[in-house]
Amino acid sequence: MRIRHTFPALAAALIALAGAPSAQAAAATTAAPAPVAASIRTEAPAFAGHTYLLKLDNGAVLRNSYSADGATLDWTALEGPMAGHSGSERLSVRAVGEGLYFVNWVEASGMTVSHVMDLGRGAVSVYWTYATPDGGRTGELHTATLERVAS
């Protein structure tokens, strides 16, 4: 019974956030577009220029070194199922809170990796997807500890 009452309120809130299509169209014709440069964040993320050890709940240990601007990652799997593999990735990064970052990349193999990095707690939520032998895809959700080992 409670869910029935909560869902309409949640739906109304989402619609209000998204705006009705007619309201968006009206706003688009009456308001000047915001300059693109003003919406681009140029500040480097707090993890930029540092190297971290990630210890995942599945036994994997990764060494992640981030470029000075935080736009690229060089990683090496030291232990676990991917031990010996490494790569260099172009990152998409978004600050989502104080010391909290959403980081995503797509590897050459087609594997996608998403991290929510909590630098204050030294914790990472990890989600990755990869192709399966039958042509499908699967995903895995993991947790990791994050330890800065070099600047």
C-alpha positions as CSV (number, residue, x, y, z in Angstrom):
1,M,0.0,0.0,0.0
2,R,2.8,2.4,0.9
3,I,4.5,1.8,-2.5
4,R,1.4,2.7,-4.3
5,H,1.4,6.1,-2.6
6,T,5.1,6.7,-3.0
7,F,5.3,5.9,-6.7
8,P,3.1,8.7,-7.9
9,A,5.1,11.2,-5.8
10,L,8.3,9.9,-7.2
11,A,7.0,10.0,-10.8
12,A,5.8,13.6,-10.2
13,A,9.2,14.6,-8.9
14,L,11.0,13.0,-11.9
15,I,8.7,14.7,-14.3
16,A,9.2,18.1,-12.5
17,L,13.0,17.6,-12.7
18,A,12.9,16.6,-16.4
19,G,10.3,19.3,-17.3
20,A,7.3,18.7,-19.5
21,P,8.2,18.5,-23.2
22,S,6.1,21.6,-24.0
23,A,7.8,23.5,-21.2
24,Q,11.2,22.6,-22.5
25,A,10.2,23.6,-26.0
26,A,8.9,27.0,-24.7
27,A,12.1,27.6,-22.7
28,A,14.3,26.7,-25.7
29,T,12.6,29.4,-27.8
30,T,12.6,32.1,-25.2
31,A,15.9,31.6,-23.4
32,A,19.3,32.1,-25.0
33,P,21.5,29.0,-24.8
34,A,24.1,28.9,-22.1
35,P,27.7,29.2,-23.3
36,V,29.2,25.7,-23.7
37,A,32.5,26.7,-22.1
38,A,30.8,27.8,-18.9
39,S,29.5,24.3,-18.3
40,I,32.8,22.5,-18.8
41,R,34.7,21.8,-15.6
42,T,38.4,22.5,-16.0
43,E,39.6,21.7,-12.5
44,A,41.6,18.5,-12.3
45,P,40.1,15.8,-10.0
46,A,41.8,15.3,-6.6
47,F,43.1,11.9,-7.7
48,A,45.0,13.4,-10.7
49,G,48.7,12.9,-10.7
50,H,48.5,10.1,-8.0
51,T,48.9,6.3,-8.0
52,Y,46.6,4.0,-6.0
53,L,46.4,0.4,-5.2
54,L,42.8,-1.0,-5.5
55,K,42.1,-4.2,-3.7
56,L,38.9,-5.7,-4.9
57,D,36.6,-8.1,-3.1
58,N,37.3,-10.8,-5.7
59,G,41.0,-10.9,-4.9
60,A,42.1,-8.6,-7.8
61,V,44.8,-6.0,-6.9
62,L,45.3,-3.2,-9.4
63,R,47.8,-0.4,-9.6
64,N,46.1,2.7,-11.1
65,S,48.2,5.7,-12.1
66,Y,46.3,8.8,-13.1
67,S,47.7,11.6,-15.4
68,A,48.4,15.0,-13.9
69,D,45.1,16.3,-15.5
70,G,43.1,13.2,-14.4
71,A,42.1,12.5,-18.1
72,T,44.0,9.2,-18.5
73,L,44.7,6.1,-16.5
74,D,47.6,3.6,-16.7
75,W,46.6,0.4,-14.9
76,T,48.3,-2.9,-14.1
77,A,46.6,-6.0,-12.6
78,L,49.1,-7.2,-10.0
79,E,47.0,-10.1,-8.5
80,G,43.8,-12.0,-9.1
81,P,42.0,-13.1,-12.3
82,M,43.5,-10.4,-14.5
83,A,47.1,-10.6,-13.1
84,G,49.7,-9.5,-15.7
85,H,47.2,-7.5,-17.8
86,S,47.6,-3.7,-18.2
87,G,46.2,-0.9,-20.2
88,S,46.1,2.8,-20.8
89,E,42.6,4.4,-20.8
90,R,41.0,7.7,-21.7
91,L,38.7,8.6,-18.8
92,S,35.3,10.3,-18.4
93,V,35.2,11.9,-14.9
94,R,32.5,13.7,-13.0
95,A,32.8,15.1,-9.5
96,V,29.6,14.1,-7.6
97,G,30.5,15.3,-4.1
98,E,33.4,16.4,-1.9
99,G,36.2,13.9,-2.7
100,L,33.7,11.7,-4.6
101,Y,34.1,11.0,-8.3
102,F,32.3,9.0,-11.0
103,V,34.9,7.6,-13.4
104,N,34.2,5.6,-16.5
105,W,36.1,4.2,-19.5
106,V,35.8,1.7,-22.3
107,E,38.8,-0.6,-22.9
108,A,40.0,-1.8,-26.4
109,S,38.5,-5.2,-25.6
110,G,35.0,-3.6,-25.3
111,M,35.0,-4.0,-21.5
112,T,33.4,-1.0,-19.8
113,V,34.5,0.0,-16.3
114,S,32.8,2.4,-13.9
115,H,34.1,3.5,-10.6
116,V,32.6,5.6,-7.8
117,M,35.7,6.7,-6.0
118,D,35.4,8.0,-2.4
119,L,38.8,9.5,-1.7
120,G,37.8,10.4,1.9
121,R,36.9,6.9,2.8
122,G,39.4,5.2,0.6
123,A,36.7,3.1,-1.0
124,V,35.6,2.4,-4.6
125,S,32.4,0.9,-5.9
126,V,33.2,-0.8,-9.2
127,Y,31.0,-2.0,-12.0
128,W,32.2,-3.6,-15.2
129,T,30.7,-5.3,-18.2
130,Y,32.2,-7.6,-20.8
131,A,31.3,-9.8,-23.7
132,T,30.5,-13.4,-23.0
133,P,31.5,-16.4,-25.3
134,D,27.8,-16.7,-26.5
135,G,27.9,-13.1,-27.8
136,G,26.0,-11.6,-24.9
137,R,27.3,-9.3,-22.2
138,T,27.5,-9.7,-18.4
139,G,28.3,-7.3,-15.6
140,E,29.8,-7.5,-12.2
141,L,29.5,-5.3,-9.2
142,H,32.5,-5.1,-6.7
143,T,33.8,-3.1,-3.9
144,A,37.4,-2.1,-3.4
145,T,39.7,-0.3,-1.0
146,L,41.8,2.5,-2.3
147,E,45.2,3.3,-1.0
148,R,47.4,6.1,-2.4
149,V,50.9,4.8,-2.9
150,A,52.6,7.6,-4.9
151,S,52.1,11.2,-6.0
